[in-house]
Amino acid sequence: MAKQLGATHVVAERAEPGADLAREILDGIGADCVLECVGTEESMEQAFNVARDGGLVGYVGVPHDVELPIRRMFGSNISVHGGVGQVRVYLPELLDDVWA
């Protein structure tokens, strides 16, 4: 579905291999912005591993058992923004897409 919406690359690998592949695709620099949507410690760590220095990590929903790497954020000037995902508002509209 990502490719149908215009994605040029899809990284299915997780953890360090996934972050390494994403950075390779991005010429070793990393991404300007990364959106973390799973809410686990591992997915947040991967998001930070993909973000470039000066980049932004965004999250949707409530992360579970996640501690932000404050020293790394400070040292690499990575910002974090996020908030509650209004799932119930969009659920009726998106449910058929999810099931498909």
C-alpha positions as CSV (number, residue, x, y, z in Angstrom):
1,M,0.0,0.0,0.0
2,A,2.9,2.4,0.7
3,K,4.1,2.0,-2.8
4,Q,0.6,2.6,-4.2
5,L,0.7,5.9,-2.2
6,G,4.0,7.0,-3.7
7,A,6.7,5.4,-1.5
8,T,9.9,4.7,-3.4
9,H,11.4,2.4,-0.8
10,V,9.9,0.1,1.9
11,V,12.1,-1.1,4.8
12,A,10.6,-4.3,6.3
13,E,13.6,-5.1,8.5
14,R,13.5,-4.1,12.2
15,A,15.9,-2.9,14.8
16,E,19.5,-2.3,13.8
17,P,19.3,-3.9,10.3
18,G,16.2,-1.8,9.5
19,A,17.9,1.4,10.7
20,D,21.0,0.6,8.8
21,L,19.1,0.0,5.5
22,A,17.1,3.2,5.9
23,R,20.2,5.2,6.5
24,E,21.8,3.5,3.5
25,I,18.8,4.5,1.3
26,L,19.2,8.1,2.6
27,D,22.9,8.3,1.6
28,G,24.1,7.6,5.2
29,I,22.7,10.9,6.4
30,G,19.4,9.7,7.9
31,A,15.9,11.1,7.6
32,D,14.8,14.6,8.3
33,C,11.6,13.4,9.9
34,V,10.7,9.9,11.2
35,L,7.2,8.9,12.4
36,E,6.9,6.2,15.0
37,C,3.5,4.7,15.0
38,V,3.8,1.4,16.9
39,G,4.4,2.6,20.4
40,T,7.1,0.2,21.6
41,E,10.5,0.8,23.0
42,E,12.1,-1.0,20.0
43,S,10.2,1.0,17.4
44,M,11.0,4.3,19.1
45,E,14.7,3.3,19.3
46,Q,14.6,2.5,15.5
47,A,13.1,5.9,14.8
48,F,15.9,7.6,16.6
49,N,18.5,5.4,14.8
50,V,17.0,6.5,11.4
51,A,16.7,10.2,12.2
52,R,19.6,12.5,11.1
53,D,21.3,15.0,13.4
54,G,18.9,17.9,13.7
55,G,16.0,15.7,12.7
56,L,12.6,15.2,14.1
57,V,11.0,12.1,15.6
58,G,7.2,12.2,15.7
59,Y,4.9,9.7,17.4
60,V,1.2,9.0,17.3
61,G,-0.6,7.5,20.2
62,V,0.8,6.5,23.6
63,P,4.2,4.9,23.6
64,H,4.5,1.8,26.0
65,D,7.5,1.5,28.3
66,V,9.4,4.1,26.3
67,E,12.1,6.3,27.8
68,L,13.3,9.1,25.5
69,P,17.1,9.2,25.0
70,I,17.5,12.7,26.4
71,R,21.3,12.8,26.1
72,R,21.2,11.6,22.5
73,M,18.5,14.1,21.7
74,F,20.6,16.9,23.1
75,G,23.8,15.7,21.6
76,S,22.3,15.2,18.1
77,N,19.8,18.0,18.3
78,I,16.9,15.6,17.6
79,S,13.4,17.0,18.4
80,V,10.4,14.9,19.4
81,H,6.8,15.8,18.9
82,G,3.7,13.7,19.3
83,G,0.3,13.3,20.8
84,V,-2.8,11.2,21.1
85,G,-4.1,9.6,17.9
86,Q,-7.8,10.3,17.5
87,V,-8.6,6.8,16.4
88,R,-12.3,6.9,17.2
89,V,-12.8,9.9,15.1
90,Y,-11.3,8.2,12.0
91,L,-12.2,4.6,12.7
92,P,-15.5,4.4,10.7
93,E,-13.8,6.0,7.7
94,L,-10.7,3.8,7.8
95,L,-11.9,0.4,9.0
96,D,-12.8,-0.9,5.6
97,D,-9.3,0.0,4.4
98,V,-7.7,-1.8,7.3
99,W,-9.7,-4.9,6.7
100,A,-8.9,-4.8,3.0
